[in-house]
Amino acid sequence: MAIATVTFRRCLVNIHEARSDEGHAGSRIFFDLNIEGREFIDVYADVRVNTEGDAALCVTSPRGYDGPLNLQVFQGLVEFYYRQVTGGSLDGLGLMLQDWMIEQEMVVQFET
């Protein structure tokens, strides 16, 4: 199996493009992806979180890369990054943080 290196760059919190609505905050995580020397820059995944107390997150497949990937591990890493940069959850924030950007780099590796 190939090794994927993901360099998370930033998170746009509660953006319309990621399907924010009255009960969900849609956010977009931007990252660079390197798989066996092949670089994919500014790839992103969307994250939806229920702002009414449910801790479950929905993470999409990466946009900008369509090759082989261990999706379950990838989604877990995106969720970990998201929770780190947002402080764990968005409970109580509602929709008041429209287009809030958090820039924080995190590098992880995993088998594709």
C-alpha positions in Angstrom: 0.0 0.0 0.0 1.1 3.6 -0.7 1.6 6.1 2.1 -0.5 9.3 1.9 0.7 12.5 3.6 -2.0 15.0 4.3 -1.1 18.6 5.3 -4.2 20.2 6.7 -4.0 24.0 6.1 -7.3 25.7 7.1 -10.9 25.3 8.0 -13.7 27.5 6.8 -16.4 27.2 9.4 -20.2 27.4 8.6 -20.0 28.2 4.9 -23.0 28.1 2.6 -21.1 26.0 0.0 -20.8 23.2 2.5 -24.6 23.1 3.1 -25.0 25.1 6.3 -28.6 25.4 7.3 -30.7 26.1 10.4 -29.6 22.9 12.2 -26.2 22.1 10.7 -22.9 23.9 10.3 -21.2 23.0 7.1 -17.5 23.6 7.0 -14.8 23.0 4.5 -11.3 21.6 5.3 -8.5 22.5 2.9 -5.4 20.4 2.7 -2.5 19.2 0.4 -2.2 15.5 -0.4 1.0 13.7 -1.4 0.8 10.1 -2.4 4.0 8.5 -3.6 5.4 11.8 -4.8 2.2 12.9 -6.6 1.1 16.3 -5.2 -2.5 17.4 -5.0 -2.8 21.0 -3.8 -5.8 22.7 -2.2 -7.9 19.6 -2.0 -10.9 19.8 0.3 -13.5 17.9 2.2 -16.7 19.1 3.6 -17.8 18.5 7.2 -21.4 18.8 8.5 -22.1 18.9 12.2 -25.5 19.1 13.9 -25.6 22.3 15.9 -28.4 21.1 18.1 -26.3 18.7 20.2 -25.6 15.6 18.2 -21.8 15.0 18.2 -21.8 13.0 14.9 -20.0 14.5 12.0 -20.5 13.8 8.3 -17.3 14.0 6.3 -17.3 13.9 2.4 -14.7 12.3 0.2 -11.9 14.6 -0.9 -12.7 16.9 -3.8 -9.7 17.3 -6.1 -8.4 13.8 -5.7 -10.2 10.7 -7.0 -7.5 7.9 -6.7 -7.3 5.1 -4.2 -7.7 6.1 -0.5 -8.6 4.4 2.8 -11.8 6.6 3.1 -12.6 5.4 6.7 -9.1 6.4 8.0 -9.2 9.7 6.0 -12.6 10.7 7.3 -11.4 10.0 10.9 -8.4 12.2 10.4 -10.5 15.0 8.9 -12.8 14.7 11.9 -9.9 14.8 14.3 -8.5 18.0 12.7 -11.9 19.6 12.7 -12.4 19.0 16.4 -8.9 20.2 17.2 -9.3 23.6 15.3 -12.9 24.2 16.5 -12.3 23.3 20.1 -14.3 20.1 20.0 -17.7 21.2 18.8 -19.8 24.1 17.6 -22.5 23.7 20.3 -24.0 27.1 21.0 -22.4 28.9 18.1 -25.3 28.4 15.7 -25.0 30.3 12.5 -23.4 33.5 13.9 -19.9 32.5 12.7 -20.6 32.6 9.0 -17.4 32.2 6.9 -15.1 32.0 9.9 -11.6 30.9 8.8 -9.2 29.0 11.0 -5.7 28.6 9.7 -3.8 25.8 11.5 -1.4 23.4 9.9 -1.3 19.7 10.9 0.5 16.9 9.0 -0.5 13.3 9.2 0.4 10.1 7.3 -1.6 6.9 6.7 -1.7 3.9 4.3 -4.0 4.4 1.4 
